[in-house]
Amino acid sequence: MRCGCGSRRRRARGSLNRKSLTDSVFKPSRLNLNRLSQRIQLISADLNMNRLEVFWEGAFSWPQYEEVTGLPKLPTKSGVYLQTFQYKDGYLIYAAGITRRPVKIPFREHTRHYMNGEYNVLDVLAVEQGFRKEIWHGWGYAKKHRDQFEKRKIEIQDAVRTQLSKFHIFIAEIGAEPRYLERIEASIMNHLSKQSAPYCEIPDKDMMLAPRWENEERLYIINQRNARLHGLPDILEI
C-alpha cells in the first residue's frame, strides 16, 4: 500500500470539496463544539447519513511507563485505540487497533511481542521529525531472521523501551459490536494510507483489516477529540 499523494507539498486529490470536513477540532471549547455540531447537521442533511459519534480520550501512557511519560494510566475500557507519537502541535497516528477486553490486557501482550522482536521498531527521533526509519523489522522478516535478532537483542530491546515510552494512546469506547470496531479500525488505516506525507508514511502497511462488506449499510463516524490527531478527519465513512 502506497501513500496517496507521494509528495509533501502536493494537495491530496479526490477529497470532498468542503474544507470544513477536514478541519480538526483542537480544544473542547463550547464554540468549537457548537461549530462542529452545526457542520454535522448540515452534512447530515446533505448525505442523509447514519452516524455514530466517537470521542477519543487521551493521551494515555503505555502501561508500565507512566512514571517516564507523566501521562495517566490507560482506563479500564474496551473499544478502538490509536497508538500515536507527538508531532508538531499534535500527534501522528502509527496504528489503530481494537479490543473487546479491557485495553490494558492487549497492551501487555503487545509489550511481550515487542520485546520478542515480533513487531516493527522505529527510530522515534526520526518519527517525531515526520520520517519513518526502522531499527528492526518484525513480522515475517523477524521469524526468518531470529539469529539477527539474538545478535542485536540488547540494542533492539533498548529501542523498544524508547518507543513504548514515547507512545501516546487514545481510546474510543464504542461498544462490543465486532463489526463496528473492525470497520472503524479499517477505515482509519485506509484513510491514512491515502493522505499526504508524513501521515501516510508513519503507519505500518499490510495490516489485516476488515472494512465494510458490500451487504453492510454505510455508516459515518463523527470524530471528537481534545487534541489534534493528524490525518483523522471530523467525519469518516466506515
N, C-alpha and C positions, 0 to 999 in steps of 0.2 A: 504494500500500500504506500503511495507516494503523497507528499504534501500537495495540497490543492493548487497553490499559486506558483511555487517554485522560486519566488523572489520576495525579498523583504519589502521592496518598495512598490511592488505591483499590487493593485487592489484586487481583492477576491471578486471573481465574477459569479454571476448566477444567483446572487443574494437578492432577497426581496427589496424592492425599491422603497423601503421605509427605514430611514435612519433610526427611528425610534425602536425598531425591533432589535437592533444590535447594541444600543446604548446600555451600559451597565448601571445598576443601582448600587452606589458605593456605601451610603450611610442610611441606616434605618430611620431617617427623619420623616416626620409627618408629610412634608412637602414632597419628598421623593416617592413615598408610598402612595400618596394621592395621585401623582403623575403616572406611576406605574398602573394604578387601578384604572385611570382614565384610558391609558393605552390598551389595556386588556379589554375594556368594554368596547372600544372602537374596533379592535381587531376581531373580537368575538362576533360582533355584528357582521363584519365583512366575511368571515370564513365560516360562520355558523358552526363553531367547533366545540367538541367536548374537551374539557380542560381539567387539569389536576394541578393544584398549587403545591409547590415544593419549596420548603425553606431549608437552606444549607446552614447548619450550625457549625461554628468553629471560629478560629482554628484550635485543634486539639493536638496534643503531643502523641508521638508514637509511644506505646506502652514501655515503661521502664526508663524513659528518657525525660521524664517530667522535670527533674532537677536540672538537667542540662538546658532544656528548651525554655523553661519558665512558663510553659503552656499548661492549661488544665488537662486532667485525665480524660480519656475517652468516656463518653457516657455509656450507661448500660442500655443501649438501644440497638435495633437492627435496621436494615434498610440499604440505601445506596451510599457509598463513601467515595471520597476523592482524595487521592494522595497527591499533594502539591508541594512545590518549592517556592520560596519567596523570589519574586522577580519585580524589580522596579517598585511600583506603587500597589502591587497586588501579588497574585500567586499564579504560577504556571501549573497546569494540570498534567501530572505524569501518568496517572491511571485512575480509572473508575472501577469500582468493584461492588459486589453485592453480598449480602448475608441475611439469612433469616434467624441467625443466632445472635446473641449479644456481640457487638462488634469487636470487643476485646479478644474473643476466642479466636477468630480467624487471624487477627493480628499477631497473636502469639505463634500461630502456625506459620505465618509469613516470616517471622523472625527466624525460626528454625530453618526454613528454606533458604533465606538469605545467607545465613551463616554457613550453610552446607554448600554454597556455591551454585544453587539451582536457579537463582534469579539473576537478572542483569544488575550490574553495579555501576553506578555513574560517578563521574568526576563532578562533585557538587559545585565547586567553584566555577566550572565551565557552564553548568546548567544555570546558575544564578546570573551569568552573563548572557544567557539566551542561546547557548550552544550545547548540543548533545555530544558527550565524549564518554565512551565506555572504558571502565577499568577492567571489567570482566564481563564476558557474555555467558549468560546462563542457558537454561532450557536444553535444547538438543545438543548444542555445542558442548555444554558442560558434561553431559552424560558420556560423550565420546572422548573427552579430554580430562578425565579425572586425575591423571598424572600431573597435568599442568596446574590444576587447582591445588593439589597437595604441595607442589613445589612453591606456589605463591600464596599458600593458605594464610599466613600471617598478614601479608600485605592486603589481600582481598578482604579478610575479615575486619581489618582496621578501616578499610574504605566503607565496608558495610555499616559499621558503627557510626561513621561520619554521616553517611546517607540517612540512616534512621533518625539520627539526632536533628537532621535538617528538614525532615518531613513535617508538613503542617496538614493535618487531617480535617476534612469537612465531612459531615454526615447529614443525610436527609432521611427522616423516618417516614417511610411511605406506607407501611403495612406489610402483610405477609403474602400478598398475591404474587406468585413467582413470575408471571409473565410481565407484570408492570415493572418489577425490578430488573428483569433481563432486558426489557425494551429500553428502559432509561439508560442502563449501562451501555448498551449497544449504540444508542443514538448519540450519547455524549462522545464516545470514542470515534464514531464515524464522522461526526460533525467536526471534531478537532482535526481529523486527517485531511479535511478539505480547506482548512484555514491557512493563513499566511504563516511564514516562519516568524518566531520560533514555536508558535502554538502547535503546529503540526509535526515539529521535529523532536520535541522532548518526549512525547508518549511512546511506549513500546508499540510495535506493529505486530500484525498477525495474531491478535488475541482471538480466543474462541468466544464469539459473540452470537447472540440470538435476537436479531432485530424483529420488527413486526412481520408477522406472517400475512400472506395475501388475504386470508379469510378473517383477519382481525380488523376491528374498526380503528380508524385513525384517532389518535389522542394527542393532545398538546399539553406539555407541562409548562407552568409558569414559574420560572426560577426566581426566588427571592433570596437575598443573602446580605450580610452586613460587611462584606469585603469584596474587593474586585477579584473575580475569578476569570483570568484572561481566557478568551475563546469560548466562554459559556454564554450563550445568548439569553435574553429575557424570556423568549418563547422558543420552545423546541418541540418539533414533531417527533413522536415516538411510535 
